[in-house]
């Protein structure tokens, strides 16, 4: 095996985990796991998680964290459904603008208010959740525009529409992070290379991207269900963090890739899909999901420590 290929493979933990899970579930539940209907449902399901994880990745790259993503998803779904009498796409626009607004406030709390992002977004998570429960009166609502379900529940050929949407969004975000000044600044902030950069503005942009993508996830979920409920987004924060870290992002900032995050979501989605096929109890699945998050953070801590050791040794070598 080519050395460069081995290095690429084993430095992409999400892709490696994805392949391992395909092999494992393909062997244990091949008849159901490899069924075209299951693959189609799997692709549709991860479509609702990818935007959340991508937004989380951008915030992690700048050295922050966004715990409000689940609440934004829930509120965006509620706005999308309840405001349909104004026009479906007007409702979608309002939901997306709401996500941007929350992201902007998060960014300003962190940059101008000098509040640690964990605390700022934890507070925003609770605040938005409270707004959503008040707005919906803790009730579920059904959509009035049946054609709207195409975007979350429709398919073009054999490919789910939401999967096509999130692949396009992923590509756009990859272009932004790879080829634009904003993308370079986001990585520079996370890597503590801030000379000549407006840190506050670019960090706020990162939170705005997260808010927008969280709202997009809410719109897609609302389209899939053609309804909104107060239970949406309950476990989204943990799942987005786990997928991002498995995909190569770091809690300490400076690292993260769109492709890694997409494979991180795919790997975690495949884990849940496989456990469902194996008949694993929902209660056990909750515990396993928690363990996955803990394991991801531990791996990130070890990886970050090794990188720091290498930098120290490199710096020492240059001085001598």
Secondary structure, DSSP 4 states (H G I P E B T S, - for coil): --HHHHHHHHT-HHHHHHHHHHHHHHHHSHHHHT-HHHHHHHHHHHHHHHHHHHHHHHHHHTT---TTHHHHHHHHHHHHHHTGGG-HHHHHHHHHHHHHHHHHHHHHHHHTS---HHHHHHHHHHHHHHHHHHHHTT--EE-S-GGGGHHHH-EETTEEHHHHHHHHHHHHHHHHHHHSHHHHHHHHHHTT--TT--HHHHHHHHHHHHHHHHHHHHHHHHHHHTEE-TTTTTTHHHHHHHHHHHTT--TTSS---HHHHHHHHHHHHHHHHHHHHTT--HHHHHHHHHHHHHHHHHHHHHHHHHHHHHHHHHHHHHH-
